[in-house]
Amino acid sequence: MSPLPASLRATWRAVAVAGVSVLLAGCNGTAPVTRVVGLPSIGISVPLRVVACTTTGSCVALGTTGADLTPTSVGEYRENNGTWSSLVVPSAPSSVITSASCWSTGCLVGGVQPGGNLLWGYNASSQSISVLGAPSGGQGVRALSCFAPGACAVVVNTGINESSLLSYTDNGGRTWSMNASLDWSLGETVTDLACTDPLNCMATAVSSSNTADVEVTHDAGLTWTTRATPSSWLALSSLYCNARHCVGLATTSDTTLVVRTSTFGRLWETIPLTARANAIACTTYRHCVIGGEQDSSAPWLATLDNEKLSVTTLQYVPSPLVDVACARTLCTAIGVSTVLALRP
């Protein structure tokens, strides 16, 4: 498949921007978001995999094919007028992007490539992507969490018979601390990481018994404490944490739950969803956007205001939503071939 013709994309862009303008104007009050219009991605032959937003509102969507045939990667960023523009991205043969996390002026994007860890940096000022040196010793980035300008933590996978590794940067990924072994992760698959500062982090994994494992540290990963979770939770992902308040998605055998804690995982409250959620992102602990799919594989988007869930009508969104991201006042979501934006 080739990129969408410019004339068709321009027509679709005009319709979508008009629809989003109406939408954003109606979101200045307390009414829930009722309609969102999608835009086709720029390089629809490459599936979008992650979307990320800086805290100041610069959003970027990125994708890789996981194959060798060109093009192998695609990227675009959202401009202030609501349109999305092409972003030059590195070639990424046989590579898969898995995660991203941002601060006020940039983002780190992680994944796996034939040589092991894949790590890119996004500069919001220049709208550019650069290849960064990832921590050594890994076979792929499993999770990223940025908690201050240029300050982030990363978990890299080392193989099924070894523990995952935790490392920190304070300069936007140019250099990394020595790896710390996550002994508790031996035989487990790390699914997410959320750090509120260099000392306090929550990590989640799928255990060898196929249940969710939640671990917290208060000393930058030197020691970890297991948090009890219901045995019905098969996985916990899409974590967002601020101070001791965290939000995520818990997967059970038959549903997806929004789960929230104000005690850094000691106690959880749950909100059942009417669809399968793939990602959640929040502007605050109580205000979030959730993207996923219905049983029919139709795309599904909802906003969560405290305990009130409001399902949004989607137009020109042909496939399930795979990721969402939020800045302070703006959220974005992607399908494999679609980008959209809203203010929750």
C-alpha positions, -999 to 999 in steps of 0.1 A, spaced: 0 0 0 11 35 -7 6 67 14 -29 82 11 -31 106 -19 -25 142 -8 -58 154 -23 -79 129 -4 -60 135 28 -65 172 24 -103 168 20 -105 145 50 -83 169 71 -107 198 64 -137 177 75 -118 165 106 -104 198 117 -139 214 114 -154 186 135 -126 188 161 -130 226 163 -167 222 172 -157 194 196 -131 215 214 -154 245 216 -179 224 234 -154 210 259 -148 243 277 -177 235 300 -185 203 319 -204 185 291 -188 151 282 -171 147 248 -198 133 224 -181 132 190 -146 128 177 -135 128 140 -105 108 129 -79 116 103 -61 90 82 -25 86 91 1 99 67 18 66 59 -11 41 60 12 12 48 29 13 82 7 7 113 8 33 141 18 17 174 23 44 200 12 80 206 28 103 231 23 139 243 46 163 261 30 179 292 29 212 271 8 196 243 32 185 216 19 151 204 36 126 182 24 93 166 48 66 155 47 32 139 68 4 127 61 -26 105 83 -52 122 95 -63 88 123 -55 64 103 -42 34 104 -4 31 90 18 45 97 3 79 86 32 100 63 63 101 58 93 122 37 124 124 32 153 149 2 174 158 4 211 150 -13 238 170 -40 242 144 -50 206 148 -35 192 117 -9 164 117 23 168 97 49 143 86 78 136 108 111 122 95 118 90 114 148 66 114 145 34 93 136 5 116 138 -28 98 125 -58 118 118 -35 147 88 -29 168 80 2 189 65 -7 223 64 23 246 68 60 249 69 86 277 74 124 278 83 155 298 76 191 289 99 194 258 105 159 246 98 122 247 116 89 248 104 61 225 114 25 231 111 -9 215 130 -39 202 152 -42 172 175 -70 159 204 -57 179 184 -55 212 171 -23 227 156 4 204 155 39 218 146 72 200 143 107 213 116 132 202 125 169 204 92 189 205 109 222 197 123 210 164 98 182 157 126 158 151 135 122 161 170 111 169 185 76 176 197 73 212 220 48 229 198 26 251 211 9 283 233 -21 276 225 -57 281 189 -58 270 169 -75 244 142 -48 241 127 -19 259 96 -31 279 85 2 296 95 38 299 85 64 325 95 101 325 89 121 357 109 154 352 125 173 323 149 148 307 146 124 337 132 90 329 134 53 340 134 23 316 129 -14 320 146 -36 295 140 -73 289 169 -97 291 153 -130 282 130 -155 298 156 -170 321 169 -137 334 156 -108 354 147 -75 336 169 -45 342 160 -10 355 181 21 345 178 59 348 187 89 327 187 126 337 197 140 303 170 128 280 185 94 272 220 105 262 235 85 291 221 59 315 229 47 350 242 13 358 215 -14 354 197 -27 385 184 -62 383 147 -66 390 150 -100 408 113 -103 412 108 -103 374 126 -136 368 102 -157 347 77 -128 344 69 -104 316 71 -67 326 41 -48 312 45 -12 325 64 12 347 53 45 363 76 66 384 67 98 402 103 108 409 137 90 409 129 71 441 92 60 438 81 37 410 54 12 404 61 -17 380 37 -43 367 42 -77 352 24 -109 342 36 -137 365 44 -172 356 10 -182 368 -6 -157 343 -18 -132 370 -9 -96 375 21 -88 396 24 -53 410 57 -41 426 66 -8 442 99 8 451 107 38 473 145 36 469 151 38 431 147 1 426 171 -12 453 142 -29 471 107 -38 460 74 -46 478 47 -67 463 12 -52 463 -17 -75 466 -42 -76 437 -73 -97 430 -65 -131 416 -89 -123 387 -65 -96 374 -45 -112 346 -25 -81 338 -22 -44 348 -10 -20 322 -13 16 308 -2 31 342 -4 67 351 9 79 385 11 113 402 24 113 438 6 83 454 -23 83 430 -22 58 401 -46 48 373 -44 18 350 -62 -9 331 -67 -44 347 -75 -72 324 -96 -102 335 -108 -132 317 -140 -115 305 -136 -77 309 -114 -47 313 -114 -26 344 -102 10 351 -84 6 384 -74 35 407 -54 38 439 -46 68 461 -23 47 483 3 37 457 -12 3 452 -22 -7 488 -59 -3 480 -77 -2 446 -111 9 434 -124 -5 401 -147 7 373 -159 -19 349 -160 -10 312 -184 -20 285 -157 -27 259 -122 -40 257 -98 -12 265 -63 -11 250 -50 21 267 -59 48 291 -44 82 296 -52 109 320 -50 147 325 -56 142 362 -62 113 385 -100 117 380 -102 127 343 -91 102 317 -96 90 281 -99 53 273 -94 38 238 -101 3 226 -127 -18 208 -161 -33 211 -169 -70 207 -175 -65 170 -139 -50 167 -154 -16 161 -134 13 176 -144 25 210 -135 57 229 -147 70 262 -140 97 287 -140 91 325 -149 120 348 -146 108 384 -169 77 382 -189 88 352 -180 70 319 -192 87 287 -188 68 254 -179 90 225 -192 87 189 -164 82 164 -164 92 128 -139 82 101 -122 58 125 -122 24 107 -103 2 132 -98 -3 170 -79 23 189 -45 10 201 -31 38 221 -40 71 238 -19 99 253 -27 131 272 -10 164 278 -24 188 305 -55 198 285 -53 177 253 -56 140 246 -48 121 214 -56 86 203 -46 63 174 -57 34 154 -33 16 132 -42 40 104 -59 69 122 -51 98 144 -75 119 165 -76 145 192 -99 157 219 -101 178 251 -116 156 279 
